Amino acid sequence: MILPGMVISALIMSTFTGIKYRPIMKKDMERKQIGVWMDHAQAHFIHPATEGEKVTTESSDLESHLRFHGEGADGTLLGGFRSTNNEHHKHQREQEVMHRYFQSLQEKLMDYDEIFLFGPGTARVELHHLMKDNARFSDKRISLESADKMSENQMKAKVREHFSKESALGK
């Protein structure tokens, strides 16, 4: 148990002795950690503090090369010229789906103090940028790392390794 006087005494000792002490905060001992392997299609939440490292999954509604019933080519011929383009509408639908997906992920990550985002592609970077712009994530420690497709056991090992490395470094 850490008492308020212990933190103050560590700070006073560092002032007089010149030795750098890192004050031990109660918050450090109770930090909630989570690892997230993600791409644009799904996110796997790895909870390292739970027994057996519980993994939950959230899928986005994004479907690759989605074509609606009755939809033809991306353009329509009118007289011999292409006059309309469905590509803009498809892009807008995809952006809307991704926005909802990233909002959902941010809501799920709000309760955690340390967040480790890893996975292939750019989804983790896109989410990180959104989180940096969100004031509710300003006091959270967020780490990014590139990773390939992984099995569930590989994901658990990666998260375990990341947080054990961080605690050994005293971050």
VEXMIKOL-980953 format. One record per residue: residue in one letter; residue number from 1; z, y, x of N, C-alpha, C in turn. Coordinates in steps of 0.2 Angstrom, whole numbers. Each point is the difference from the previous one (the first is absolute). Last residue first. Layout:
<rs>
 type seq   npz   npy   npx  capz  capy  capx   cpz   cpy   cpx
    A NUM     Z     Y     X     Z     Y     X     Z     Y     X
...
</rs>
This chain:
<rs>
 type seq   npz   npy   npx  capz  capy  capx   cpz   cpy   cpx
    K 171   -88    11    42    -4     5    -4     4     1    -7
    G 170     3   -15    21     5     4    -3    -3     6    -4
    L 169    -9   -21    11    -1     7     3     4     5    -2
    A 168     1   -21   -10     2    -1     7    -1     6     4
    S 167    -6    -1   -23     7     0     1     2    -1     7
    E 166   -23    -1    -5     3     7    -1     7     0     1
    K 165   -10   -21     1    -2     4     6     3     7    -1
    S 164     2   -14   -18     5    -2     6    -2     4     6
    F 163   -14     3   -19     7     3    -1     5    -2     6
    H 162   -22    -9     1    -1     7     0     7     3    -1
    E 161    -2   -24    -2    -1     3     7     0     7     1
    R 160     1    -9   -22     6    -2     4    -1     3     7
    V 159   -19     1   -13     5     5    -2     6    -1     3
    K 158   -17   -15     5    -2     6     2     6     5    -2
    A 157     2   -22    -8     1     1     7    -1     7     3
    K 156    -6    -5   -22     7     0     0     2     1     8
    M 155   -23    -3    -5     3     7    -2     7     0     1
    Q 154   -10   -20     4    -1     4     5     2     7    -2
    N 153     3   -16   -16     4    -1     6    -1     4     5
    E 152   -15     0   -18     6     3    -2     6    -1     6
    S 151   -25     2     7     3    -4    -4     7     3    -2
    M 150   -21    15     8     5    -4     2     3    -5    -6
    K 149   -21    19    11     2    -4    -6     5    -5     2
    D 148    -1    20    17    -5    -4    -4     3    -3    -6
    A 147     8    23    12     1    -7     0    -5    -3    -4
    S 146    11    25    10    -6    -3    -2     2    -8     1
    E 145    18    20    -5    -3    -4     5    -6    -4    -3
    L 144    21    21    -4    -6    -3    -2    -2    -5     6
    S 143    24    13   -11    -4    -3     5    -6    -3    -2
    I 142    21    18    -9    -6    -4    -2    -4    -2     7
    R 141    25    11   -11    -3    -2     6    -6    -5    -1
    K 140    12    20   -16    -1    -7     1    -4    -1     7
    D 139     6    21   -12     6    -2     4    -1    -8     1
    S 138   -17    13   -12     1     3     6     6    -3     4
    F 137   -11    -5   -22     0    -5     5     2     3     7
    R 136    -2    12   -21     5    -5    -1     1    -5     5
    A 135   -17    17    -1     7     3     3     5    -6    -1
    N 134   -27    -3     3     5     0    -5     7     1     3
    D 133   -20    -2    13     0     6    -4     5     1    -6
    K 132    -1   -19    15     1     6     4     0     6    -4
    M 131    -7   -20   -10     7     0     1     2     6     4
    L 130   -23    -4    -3     3     2    -6     8     1     0
    H 129   -11    -9    19    -2     7    -1     3     3    -6
    H 128     2   -23     4     4     4     4    -1     7     0
    L 127   -14   -15   -12     6     0    -3     5     5     4
    E 126   -21    -4    10    -1     4    -6     7     1    -4
    V 125    -1   -15    18    -1     7     2     0     5    -5
    R 124     0   -23    -5     6     1     2     0     8     3
    A 123   -20   -10    -7     4     1    -6     7     2     3
    T 122   -21    -6    13     3     7     0     5     1    -6
    G 121    -7   -24    14    -3     5    -4     4     7     0
    P 120    14   -23     3    -7     2     2    -2     6    -4
    G 119    26    -4     5    -5    -4    -4    -7     3     3
    F 118    28     9    -3    -5    -3     5    -5    -4    -4
    L 117    24    17    -1    -7    -1    -3    -4    -3     5
    F 116    27     5    -4    -4    -3     5    -7    -2    -4
    I 115    24    16    -4    -6    -4    -3    -5    -1     5
    E 114    28     8    -6    -5    -2     6    -6    -4    -3
    D 113    16     8   -15     1     5     5    -5    -1     6
    Y 112    -1    -6   -28     1    -2     6     0     5     5
    D 111    -4     2   -24     7    -2     1     1    -3     7
    M 110   -22     7    -8     5     6     0     7    -2     2
    L 109   -21   -14    -4     3     1     7     5     5     0
    K 108   -13    -6   -20     4    -6     2     4     1     7
    E 107   -14    17    -9     5     0    -4     5    -6     2
    Q 106   -21     3    11     5     5     2     6     0    -4
    L 105   -18   -14    -6     3    -2     7     6     5     2
    S 104   -13     5   -19     4    -5    -2     4    -3     7
    Q 103   -17    17     2     6     3    -3     5    -6    -2
    F 102   -21    -6     9     5     3     5     6     3    -3
    Y 101   -16   -10   -15     3    -5     5     5     3     5
    R 100   -13    15   -14     5    -4    -4     4    -5     4
    H  99   -19    10    10     6     5    -1     5    -3    -4
    M  98   -19   -12     3     3     0     6     6     5     0
    V  97   -15    -2   -19     4    -6     1     4     0     6
    E  96   -14    19    -3     5     0    -5     4    -7     0
    Q  95   -19     2    14     5     5     2     6     0    -5
    E  94   -19   -13    -6     4    -3     6     5     4     2
    R  93   -14     9   -16     4    -5    -3     5    -4     5
    Q  92   -16    17     7     5     3    -3     5    -5    -3
    H  91   -20    -8    10     5     3     5     6     3    -3
    K  90   -18    -7   -14     4    -6     3     5     2     5
    H  89   -14    17    -9     5    -3    -5     4    -6     2
    H  88   -17     9    14     5     5    -1     5    -2    -5
    E  87   -20   -13     2     5    -1     6     6     5     0
    N  86   -20    -2   -16     7    -2    -2     5    -1     6
    N  85   -22    16    -6     3    -4     5     7    -2    -2
    T  84   -26    11    -9     7    -1     0     2    -5     5
    S  83   -23     6    -1     3     6    -2     8     0    -1
    R  82   -24   -11    12     7    -2    -2     3     6    -1
    F  81   -27    -4    -5     5     3     5     7    -2    -2
    G  80   -19    -5   -13    -2    -2     7     5     2     5
    G  79     3     2   -24    -7     2     1    -2    -2     7
    L  78    23    -4    -3    -2     4    -5    -7     3     2
    L  77    19   -20     8    -6     3     1    -2     4    -7
    T  76    25    -5    12    -5    -1    -6    -6     3     1
    G  75    21   -11    17    -4     6    -2    -4    -2    -6
    D  74    14   -16    11     4     6     1    -4     7    -3
    A  73    -6   -25   -11     0     3     7     4     7     0
    G  72     6   -13   -21    -5    -2     5     0     3     7
    E  71    17    -7   -22    -1     5     5    -6    -3     4
    G  70    11   -12   -18    -6     5    -2    -1     5     5
    H  69    23   -10     2    -5    -3    -4    -5     5    -2
    F  68    13     5    23     2    -1    -7    -6    -3    -4
    R  67     9    -2    26    -6     2    -4     2    -1    -7
    L  66    12     1    26     1     0    -7    -6     2    -4
    H  65     7    -4    25    -6     0    -3     0    -2    -8
    S  64    23    -3    10    -6     1     4    -6    -1    -4
    E  63    24     7   -10    -4    -5     1    -6     2     4
    L  62    26     9    -6    -6     1     3    -4    -7     1
    D  61    23     6    -8    -5    -2    -5    -7     1     2
    S  60    23    -7    15    -4     6    -3    -5    -3    -5
    S  59    24   -12     7    -7     0     1    -3     7    -3
    E  58    24   -11    11    -3     4    -5    -7     1     1
    T  57    23   -17     7    -7     2     1    -2     5    -6
    T  56    23   -11    16    -3     1    -7    -7     3     1
    V  55    20   -15    14    -6     4     0    -3     1    -7
    K  54    25    -6    16    -4     0    -7    -6     4     1
    E  53    17   -11    17    -5     5     0    -4     0    -6
    G  52    20   -14     5    -7    -3     0    -5     6     0
    E  51    21    10    -7     1    -7     2    -7    -3     0
    T  50     1    26     3     2    -5    -5     0    -7     3
    A  49    -6    21    11     7    -1    -1     2    -5    -5
    P  48   -23     7     6     3    -4     5     8    -1    -1
    H  47   -23     3   -16     7     3     0     4    -4     6
    I  46   -27     6    -7     4    -5     4     7     3     1
    F  45   -24     3   -16     7     3     2     4    -5     3
    H  44   -28     4    -4     6    -5     0     6     3     3
    A  43   -25     8   -13     6     2     5     5    -6    -1
    Q  42   -29     4    -6     7    -2    -1     5     2     5
    A  41   -24     7    -1     1    -5    -6     7    -1    -2
    H  40    -7    13    20    -2     4    -7     1    -4    -6
    D  39    16    -6    20    -7     2     1    -2     3    -7
    M  38    24    -8    15    -4     2    -6    -7     1     2
    W  37    27    -8     6    -6    -2     2    -5     3    -6
    V  36    26     7     6    -5     0    -5    -7    -2     4
    G  35    29     0     3    -6     0     3    -5    -1    -5
    I  34    26    11     1    -5    -4    -4    -6     0     5
    Q  33    29     7    -2    -6    -1     4    -5    -4    -4
    K  32    24    17    -1    -4    -5    -4    -7    -1     4
    R  31    26     8     9    -7     2    -1    -4    -6    -3
    E  30    24     3     7    -2    -2    -6    -8     2    -2
    M  29    12     5    20     2    -7    -1    -3    -2    -6
    D  28    -3    22     6    -3    -4     5     1    -7    -1
    K  27    11    17   -12    -6    -1    -3    -4    -5     5
    K  26    21     8     6     1    -5    -5    -7    -2    -3
    M  25     2    10    25     0     2    -7     1    -6    -5
    I  24     4     7    27    -1    -6    -4     1     3    -8
    P  23    -8    13    24     5     0    -5    -2    -6    -5
    R  22    -6     2    26    -3     0    -7     5    -1    -5
    Y  21     3    10    26     2    -5    -5    -5     1    -6
    K  20     0     7    27    -3     0    -6     2    -5    -5
    I  19    13    13    21    -3    -7    -2    -3     1    -7
    G  18    13    17    11    -7     0     2    -4    -6    -2
    T  17    24     7    -3    -1    -5     5    -8     1     2
    F  16    10    14   -17     4     1     6    -2    -5     5
    T  15   -12     0   -21     0     7     3     4     0     6
    S  14    -1   -20   -12    -6     1     3     0     7     3
    M  13    19    -6   -12     0    -3     6    -7     1     4
    I  12     2     8   -22     4     4     5     0    -3     7
    L  11   -11   -11   -18    -3     6     2     4     4     5
    A  10     9   -20    -9    -5    -1     4    -4     6     3
    S   9    17     2   -16     3    -1     7    -6    -2     5
    I   8    -5     4   -23     2     6     3     2    -1     7
    V   7    -4   -19   -13    -6     3     1     1     7     4
    M   6    18   -12    -8    -3    -4     6    -6     3     2
    G   5    13     8   -19     2     2     7    -3    -3     5
    P   4    -5    -7   -22    -3     7     1     2     2     7
    L   3     0   -26    -4     4     6    -3    -3     6     2
    I   2    -8   -27    -2    -1     6     4     4     6    -4
    M   1     1   -29     1     0     6    -4     0     6     4
</rs>
